[in-house]
Structure formats: structure tokens, C-alpha cells
Amino acid sequence: MRAISAREFNQDTAGAKRDALAEPVFILDRGQPSHVLMSITHYKALLGSNANIVDLLGMPGIEDLPFDLPPKSRELSRPAEFD
């Protein structure tokens, strides 16, 4: 990944945009990364799909699997034993 100073970015924005088509470009402010310039294609790839957590955790066809819970016990729980 390429890194350029904020000053270089201000002087050659078109060059930074051109470089960002190939890979993200870090923009440094006083030697520290402050911004990242990337193409919309890279950005969308980072975001992935627009699926929500339910879609991501869902398992198609799971509704066809049997799921039987054991009967609820009427017995009281025993207290934990600490040695």
C-alpha cells in the first residue's frame, strides 16, 4: 500500500486517485496515517454484501432438520460445590 503526505495529496490529488484504483493510498498527517483513499470497488469489497446478521447467520434448509428438546425437568437444581 502506498503512503503519501497530506501535502503531496494536496499537490497531486489526481495522481493519488489514479494510484487508489490499484491499491488503497494512506494519507499521512505529520507522519501518521489520517485518511485512506480507495476506489469504490475496493470499498464495496470491504463492505461485503448488504446482508444483515440474521442473513449472515442463517442456514438455508435448517427448517427441515428435526429439533426436539428434552422435556423440562421439574427437579430443582443442586447448588454448586466448591472445594
C-alpha positions in Angstrom: 0.0 0.0 0.0 1.2 3.4 -0.9 1.5 6.2 1.7 1.8 9.9 0.8 1.9 13.1 2.9 -1.1 15.4 3.1 1.0 17.9 1.3 1.6 15.5 -1.6 -2.0 14.7 -1.7 -3.0 18.4 -2.0 -0.4 18.9 -4.7 -1.3 15.8 -6.8 -4.9 14.7 -6.0 -5.3 13.3 -9.5 -2.2 11.1 -9.1 -3.4 9.8 -5.7 -6.8 9.0 -7.2 -5.1 7.1 -10.0 -2.9 5.2 -7.6 -6.0 4.3 -5.5 -7.5 2.5 -8.4 -4.8 -0.2 -7.9 -4.5 -0.2 -4.1 -5.5 1.9 -1.1 -3.4 5.1 -0.6 -2.7 6.1 3.0 -2.6 9.9 3.5 -0.2 10.9 6.3 -0.6 13.9 8.5 2.7 14.6 10.4 3.9 11.1 9.5 0.8 9.4 11.0 -1.9 7.8 8.8 -5.0 10.0 9.0 -7.1 9.0 5.9 -7.3 6.2 3.3 -8.2 6.8 -0.3 -9.5 3.8 -2.2 -11.6 3.1 -5.2 -15.3 2.4 -4.8 -14.7 -1.1 -5.9 -12.3 -1.7 -3.1 -14.6 0.0 -0.7 -17.6 -2.2 -1.7 -15.4 -5.3 -1.4 -14.6 -4.3 2.2 -18.3 -3.8 3.0 -19.2 -7.2 1.5 -22.8 -7.9 0.9 -25.7 -5.9 2.4 -26.9 -8.9 4.4 -27.9 -8.3 8.0 -26.8 -10.5 10.9 -29.8 -12.8 10.5 -29.0 -13.4 6.9 -25.3 -14.0 7.7 -26.1 -16.5 10.5 -29.0 -18.1 8.6 -28.6 -21.6 7.3 -30.8 -22.4 4.3 -32.6 -25.7 4.7 -32.2 -25.7 8.5 -36.0 -25.7 8.9 -36.1 -29.2 7.5 -33.9 -30.6 10.3 -35.6 -32.2 13.3 -35.2 -30.3 16.5 -36.6 -31.9 19.6 -36.0 -30.5 23.0 -35.9 -32.9 26.0 -38.8 -32.4 28.4 -38.3 -29.7 31.0 -37.1 -31.2 34.3 -39.2 -30.5 37.4 -36.2 -31.3 39.6 -34.6 -28.4 41.5 -31.0 -27.5 40.6 -28.3 -28.5 43.0 -26.1 -25.8 44.4 -22.6 -25.7 43.1 -19.9 -27.4 45.1 -16.7 -25.5 45.7 -13.7 -27.4 47.2 
